[in-house]
């Protein structure tokens, strides 16, 4: 019985051997946490304005994007080939964003498109997650701040006066 238990423990230990030291574990935690927080900031802004894609969606998109890039780097993919991973994230997020865009037509109104800002926000959130996953946290933070300006301040400048 002790041989079986020792074998199980060895197997479990081998399964969790992808993180070799405390520095690497810290990098993983910091990058994924930064992605979650920054995605959460954008998601909170969207949710507080009654948009369908809110806090959880933006956090998951950002974490997922960071994770794809981070895992590729952990697997030893070099910078040149990590661009393929980033291209895959961009294409996948494009499909997700496309699902948020609706064309509405009413009997008495002109056709109009809804959801473009949400789709663009999800796309940007994925890019911010990629930055965090690559360890470019400053770029991710600056991008998030700029996005908040665009989402919060620009609408005040463009409000129609009745």
Secondary structure, 3 states (H helix, E strand, C coil): CHHHHHHHHHHHHHHCCCCCCHHHHHHHHHHHHHHHHHHHHHHHHHHHCCCCCCHHHHHHHHHHHHHHHHHHHHCCCCHHHHHHHHHHHHHHHHHHHHCCCEEECCCCCCCEEECHHHHHHHHHHHHHHHHHHCCCHHHHHHHHHHHHHHHHCHHHHHCCCC
